[in-house]
Amino acid sequence: MNDKNNRLSIIHIDCRFECFQLIYFLYCFNHYSTYRKLVWENLSKLYSTDDNHLNLLIKCWLQDNPPNPIRYQNIDTDWCQRIQYFVTLRMDLEESSSWLSTLGGAYSSLGDKNQQFAYEAERISWKQMKLSLIFGDPNLVCRCLIYLCHSWCQQKRRRQAIRLIRYYLYPLLLSSTTTTSTNNDDRIVRRMYQALCFRIRYIYK
């Protein structure tokens, strides 16, 4: 507030935005104080104002392709915030799943020599299973079941691993194959399943 005239400085800005650019600007402006501070500092320098508070008025033209000045686009910011929440959740889940896969693979490779590592690999496999159920991706579920079977075989629980394959893993693999037979992830899971069956038949006896 300017103490001399006791009024707010009003800045009028004419700008052109793509829809997603405007939504991103509004989100950052509403949620991040550092971003608001930087916007205020840059506008103060640009318009040479000394006020501590700015009443910012932005006149936006949403670009059409081809340009159409008559057409107006409504921006549903509430829906965009919901979508952003799910996108952020997906990114966090993928990051956690990647860390668990790396850590679980290290423990599983040592499980043949020491069963303590096999127990730890099983615990990580269960955590991956919870994440895969949140994803709702059958390929991820199949991978977790394969990891779990490996850890059970390393713990001398070969019969339980075979039952898990027969009643859960194999039917789920068939159903996911029929729906996503052209997916590269599906082919990788089938190769992992074949390697698991080979190890159970010839190595884990």
C-alpha positions as CSV (number, residue, x, y, z in Angstrom):
1,M,0.0,0.0,0.0
2,N,1.3,3.4,-0.9
3,D,1.2,5.7,2.2
4,K,1.2,8.9,0.1
5,N,-2.0,8.4,-1.8
6,N,-3.4,5.5,0.2
7,R,-4.4,3.5,-2.8
8,L,-3.4,0.4,-4.7
9,S,-1.4,0.5,-7.9
10,I,-3.3,-1.1,-10.6
11,I,-1.4,-2.6,-13.5
12,H,-3.1,-3.5,-16.7
13,I,-1.4,-6.2,-18.8
14,D,-2.5,-7.3,-22.2
15,C,-1.0,-10.7,-23.0
16,R,-1.6,-13.7,-25.2
17,F,-1.6,-17.2,-23.7
18,E,-2.1,-20.8,-24.7
19,C,-4.6,-22.4,-22.4
20,F,-2.1,-24.6,-20.7
21,Q,0.3,-21.7,-20.2
22,L,-2.3,-19.6,-18.4
23,I,-3.4,-22.5,-16.2
24,Y,0.2,-23.2,-15.2
25,F,0.7,-19.5,-14.4
26,L,-2.4,-19.3,-12.3
27,Y,-1.5,-22.5,-10.4
28,C,2.0,-21.3,-9.6
29,F,0.8,-17.9,-8.7
30,N,-1.8,-19.3,-6.3
31,H,0.4,-21.9,-4.6
32,Y,4.0,-20.7,-4.4
33,S,4.8,-17.6,-2.5
34,T,8.3,-17.4,-4.0
35,Y,6.8,-17.3,-7.5
36,R,4.4,-14.5,-6.5
37,K,7.3,-12.5,-5.0
38,L,9.3,-12.9,-8.2
39,V,6.3,-11.8,-10.3
40,W,5.8,-8.8,-8.1
41,E,9.5,-7.8,-8.2
42,N,9.6,-8.1,-12.0
43,L,6.4,-6.1,-12.5
44,S,7.7,-3.4,-10.1
45,K,10.8,-3.0,-12.1
46,L,8.9,-3.1,-15.4
47,Y,6.3,-0.5,-14.4
48,S,8.5,1.5,-12.0
49,T,6.2,1.3,-9.0
50,D,7.2,1.4,-5.3
51,D,4.0,0.0,-3.8
52,N,4.3,-2.9,-1.5
53,H,1.1,-4.4,-3.0
54,L,0.0,-4.6,-6.5
55,N,-3.6,-5.1,-7.8
56,L,-2.8,-7.1,-10.9
57,L,-5.3,-7.0,-13.8
58,I,-4.4,-9.3,-16.6
59,K,-6.3,-9.2,-19.9
60,C,-5.7,-12.5,-21.7
61,W,-6.3,-13.5,-25.3
62,L,-6.4,-17.2,-25.7
63,Q,-4.8,-18.2,-29.0
64,D,-6.9,-20.1,-31.5
65,N,-5.7,-22.0,-34.4
66,P,-6.8,-20.6,-36.7
67,P,-7.3,-17.2,-34.9
68,N,-10.9,-16.6,-34.0
69,P,-11.5,-13.4,-31.9
70,I,-15.2,-14.2,-31.4
71,R,-14.6,-17.6,-29.8
72,Y,-14.0,-17.7,-26.1
73,Q,-12.5,-20.6,-24.2
74,N,-13.6,-21.5,-20.7
75,I,-10.8,-22.6,-18.4
76,D,-11.9,-25.2,-15.8
77,T,-9.2,-24.6,-13.2
78,D,-10.8,-26.9,-10.6
79,W,-10.7,-29.8,-13.1
80,C,-7.1,-29.0,-14.0
81,Q,-6.1,-29.1,-10.4
82,R,-7.7,-32.6,-10.0
83,I,-5.8,-33.8,-13.1
84,Q,-2.6,-32.3,-11.8
85,Y,-3.1,-34.2,-8.5
86,F,-3.4,-37.6,-10.4
87,V,-0.4,-36.8,-12.6
88,T,1.7,-35.9,-9.6
89,L,0.6,-39.1,-7.9
90,R,1.5,-41.1,-10.9
91,M,5.0,-39.6,-11.0
92,D,5.5,-40.3,-7.3
93,L,4.4,-43.9,-7.7
94,E,6.6,-44.5,-10.7
95,E,9.6,-43.0,-8.9
96,S,8.9,-45.2,-5.8
97,S,8.4,-48.3,-8.0
98,S,11.7,-47.7,-9.7
99,W,13.6,-47.4,-6.4
100,L,12.0,-50.6,-5.1
101,S,12.7,-52.4,-8.3
102,T,16.4,-51.5,-8.2
103,L,16.7,-52.4,-4.5
104,G,14.6,-55.6,-4.8
105,G,16.8,-56.7,-7.7
106,A,19.9,-56.3,-5.6
107,Y,18.5,-58.3,-2.8
108,S,17.2,-61.0,-5.1
109,S,20.6,-61.5,-6.8
110,L,22.0,-62.2,-3.3
111,G,19.1,-64.3,-2.2
112,D,20.6,-67.5,-3.7
113,K,23.6,-67.2,-1.3
114,N,21.9,-66.0,1.8
115,Q,18.2,-66.4,2.7
116,Q,18.2,-63.1,4.7
117,F,18.4,-61.3,1.4
118,A,15.6,-63.4,0.0
119,Y,13.4,-62.4,3.0
120,E,14.2,-58.8,2.3
121,A,13.4,-59.2,-1.4
122,E,10.0,-60.7,-0.5
123,R,9.2,-57.7,1.7
124,I,10.1,-55.3,-1.1
125,S,8.0,-57.4,-3.5
126,W,5.0,-56.9,-1.3
127,K,5.5,-53.2,-1.3
128,Q,5.8,-53.2,-5.0
129,M,2.5,-55.1,-5.1
130,K,0.7,-52.4,-3.2
131,L,2.0,-49.8,-5.7
132,S,1.0,-51.9,-8.7
133,L,-2.5,-52.3,-7.3
134,I,-2.8,-48.5,-7.1
135,F,-1.6,-48.2,-10.7
136,G,-4.1,-50.8,-11.8
137,D,-1.7,-52.1,-14.4
138,P,-1.8,-55.9,-14.8
139,N,1.7,-56.0,-16.2
140,L,3.1,-54.5,-13.1
141,V,1.1,-56.9,-10.9
142,C,2.5,-59.8,-13.0
143,R,6.0,-58.5,-12.5
144,C,5.5,-58.3,-8.7
145,L,4.2,-61.8,-8.6
146,I,7.2,-63.0,-10.5
147,Y,9.5,-61.3,-8.1
148,L,7.6,-62.9,-5.2
149,C,7.9,-66.3,-6.7
150,H,11.7,-65.9,-7.1
151,S,12.0,-64.9,-3.4
152,W,9.9,-67.8,-2.3
153,C,12.0,-70.3,-4.3
154,Q,15.1,-68.9,-2.7
155,Q,13.5,-69.5,0.7
156,K,12.8,-73.2,-0.2
157,R,9.1,-72.5,-0.6
158,R,8.9,-73.9,-4.1
159,R,5.5,-75.5,-3.7
160,Q,3.9,-72.2,-2.6
161,A,5.5,-70.5,-5.6
162,I,4.1,-73.1,-8.0
163,R,0.6,-72.6,-6.5
164,L,0.9,-68.9,-6.9
165,I,1.9,-69.3,-10.5
166,R,-0.9,-71.8,-11.2
167,Y,-3.8,-69.9,-9.5
168,Y,-2.9,-66.2,-9.8
169,L,0.1,-65.4,-12.1
170,Y,-0.7,-67.6,-15.1
171,P,-4.4,-66.6,-15.3
172,L,-3.5,-62.9,-14.9
173,L,-0.8,-63.2,-17.5
174,L,-3.3,-64.7,-20.0
175,S,-5.9,-62.0,-19.4
176,S,-3.4,-59.2,-19.8
177,T,-2.0,-60.8,-22.9
178,T,-5.3,-60.9,-24.7
179,T,-5.9,-57.2,-24.0
180,T,-2.4,-55.8,-24.6
181,S,-0.8,-58.4,-26.9
182,T,1.0,-55.7,-28.9
183,N,2.5,-53.9,-25.9
184,N,6.2,-54.1,-25.4
185,D,5.8,-54.4,-21.6
186,D,3.7,-57.4,-22.1
187,R,6.4,-59.2,-24.1
188,I,8.9,-58.4,-21.4
189,V,6.7,-59.9,-18.7
190,R,6.2,-63.0,-20.8
191,R,10.0,-63.4,-21.1
192,M,10.3,-62.9,-17.3
193,Y,7.6,-65.6,-16.8
194,Q,9.5,-68.0,-19.0
195,A,12.7,-67.4,-17.1
196,L,10.9,-68.0,-13.8
197,C,9.5,-71.4,-15.1
198,F,12.9,-72.4,-16.3
199,R,14.5,-71.7,-12.9
200,I,11.8,-73.5,-11.0
201,R,12.1,-76.6,-13.3
202,Y,15.8,-76.8,-13.5
203,I,17.4,-74.8,-10.7
204,Y,15.0,-74.5,-7.7
205,K,14.5,-78.2,-7.0
